[in-house]
């Protein structure tokens, strides 16, 4: 499976991992995850952090990384000269981020699955022990899921060793050679709290548990965004920024760039608006690394892109926002406007000719940005796309649907169903759209790697703030 | 599009459409729209901004006012209004309104049998009767009998799988999310003053407006309702599957209209080869549409004058293949709304 297809899978397939009592682990897409992991373990781990990946998919990535041996990883990585860091470092850091960034209940399912799979590599042991004993909400988690976490603890160390450590801790041992070699060396910072948690694991009576973390009471439901949650459901490190869901979407409620453009289109140019536009575009583009290839953008500027009624200027403003961000991200951006132009959308939609014009610029990737209403010889885009291989054209083409909201019905707006396609309606969607786009071309591979590395670095820094001293 | 004689073929005889040109056809599902450009006749009040529904004093009685400061209003044929707190009505005929003039149409047809509720909307908005009702509505002009179209509306609803009732809003409201997409699926061109409409490749209607501004205000009522209703009914079922979300690779077959890959000839490759193949395919399709228009059966056109204002003449057109009303000035067509019978 290629990278964009796997990315789409991560972002859409959210069925849970389940552990039926007495049965085998139910992991419906295990072969897919193993195959992508085997191809490149580092890239696989990074993809688990891709914006928009579903929590259960991230849980699978965590499971796959922890279940797989790391033997030979560094040797394989040495064949790739561009990589500056040891191959084990990235998966280890991703594991740390995911154990904090997933709902703890998901992580516990993964740890129990590791037990069911009898996976007990050193890096597995390390991850399990750090989650059980060093998670910021470890006390509350033990209070809520003590038997499960005890199983995980004993699986990580081996039952005999685990109980031996527990006996010693119970007897007041804090740093004996036995304890250091078998338990403490896996932790980042052996503390009294960790020892107390081991005691709690073996103490069924909740009254003897350590004091609850007041920030995360296990038994008391909390409320996040109006949804009742417990400490088991609430990640401590948000991997994706929560998106607000306004009850009514308006033309100016779709990101700063589009909102500014709508005012420019409606009211005419003013210096204030141009200054604000430059600032917003710069800020949005700064979130992405530079794409060193050539992107040809077929920009639908036909009459329908203007929109009408309450939605006037909504489609074009968002398409133009994307064009402006891409103009700063791409080393070379070729824009082919179809119909009218960005300031004056008009006329009919001839996407097929637009794609042929775009291919004429010799790009690494062609992206069609359109509302999907192809009316000038409809079907021609699909026919041209279908004929590309026979014509010897190998440049990838993707279709980016301009939508008004995430709930738009696109069934009448797919002019070329065989093209990879994805919708966007808000500036925040660019975070998922750009990796998906660039993943379709070879020139996008280093871009994607750089973008995900930057994301990992940022999440790592947030994790540092959450768990001082809890290094990967 | 290559110059066609289709306009002359469709409306022969005294109706002069000299100067009007057909453009490149657009297609959305079963609806084909051939844009018409041509001479603008300034000085007419556009229908949405110029005309106002000033009252519905009773069943079958609709009063319109030309609120424009200048310019005669040509009331579009078969215009209907959806409004709050009043029964929805449509008109069976066109008319002239001078600036500031109000006119009571006592032969309007109620398109809402009983209290069926109202379409919600902040603005007063108008539609044009669906193609399937237009011939009957034209025949019933002058008849003061407000429920006169209920049976035909009920039949239309039944054909659309809706309850057999005289509520036109059953279609206009329940199908509205799909119907209103036609105003985007087809796109108005700059300077466009009219259009030829085909539904399922058969001639459905010819619409000419005095100027581009007037036609722009008729765009949604014509594409969404006058011809969109029939086109939607004739359209194949949309592909199943999720209404949105990411798509990677094909999950359903190509949509109607996509007939596989372009045919490349031996030696054709690269984008140049694709362009050549695309041009060939497009030329063939233009020729096909031209042939369909030329094949529309014709016959003698009968004109009956209904109204006049200065040098403007409003006439009803009847022919074996079409009917409707036109406005002429010195034998030049200023406005036309003709539909297939």
Interface residues (C-beta under 8 A of the other chain):
Chain A: X4 X5 X8 X11 X12 X302 X303 X304 X307 X308 X339 X346 X347 X348 X349 X352 X353 X356 X359 X360 X371 X373 X375 X376 X377 X378 X379 X380 X382 X383 X384 X386 X387 X388 X390 X391 X392 X393 X401 X403 X406 X407 X408 X409 X410 X411 X412 X414 X415 X416 X417 X418 X419 X420 X421 X422 X423 X436
Chain B: X24 X26 X27 X28 X29 X177 X178 X181 X183 X184 X185 X186 X187 X188 X189 X190 X220 X238 X239 X241 X243 X244 X245 X246 X247 X248 X249 X250 X251 X252 X253 X254 X255 X256 X257 X258 X259 X260 X261 X262 X264 X268 X269 X270 X271 X273 X274 X275 X277 X278 X281 X282 X285
